[in-house]
Amino acid sequence: MTAAAESSLAKIVDTHEAAEAAHDAAGVANTFAADGILDPKPTGATFSGPAAITTWYADLFKAFPDLAPALVNRYQDGDVIIDEVEFSGTHNGPFLGIPATGKPVKVAASIVYEFANGAIARESAYWDVATMLIQMGVLPAPTS
């Protein structure tokens, strides 16, 4: 893959993450291929196609109305991009079956973007659920 082609894929991820930061669920979904798959690993569910992906992100933005992603590092090899991201926000709506707690969270995540034909074919998201649940007050903090 040429450097120009890799750069164009990185721009798609930049557009995707800018739409996340703007809480534009449809804008995020538009960065996926028509049959693209969103795979938020901790949920055990996958979402395929623009409608399902838009719904997932809209629900996420309702749960964390001030959600703010911050890119920490990016790695790219051909048509795969891995971003290390830190998400912060306030849990003000239901998420993963947990009612709003009103508590702030800051969670490390790794996002794997796989591309096909110039669009995101699959996004696999991994995040530190235990830390998130501790910050939400759902799990007790570990003791030393």
C-alpha positions, 0 to 999 in steps of 0.5 A: 500500500502506498503512503498516499493510500495509507494517508487517505485511510488515516483521514477517514479515521480522523473524520470518524473520530471528529464525528465522535467528538461532535456527537454526530452518530450519523457522521460516524456511521457514514465512515463505515462501508455499507455493510460495515461492522461495529464490534464493541468487544466488552458488550458481546454484541456487533452492529452491522450497517448504517442504521444499527451503527447510528443507533449504537452511537446515538445511545452512547452519546445519550449515556455520556452527553459530554463524551470526549475522545482524545487520541493518545497514539496511532499505529498503521500497517497497510489497511489496518489502523489501531488507535489508543484513545482516552475517553472521558465523560459523565455517565448521565444516561443508561449504558450497558444496562446500568442506569445513569450514575452522574459520575465522571469516567476516564477510560483507556481504549484501543480501537482497531479499524479495518478497511475495505474499498476506502471505508471502515469495514470493521471497527473493534473497540476494546476498553477498560470496563473494570475501571469504568465500572469502578468510576461509575460506582458500580464496582468497589475500588480495589484495596491494597 
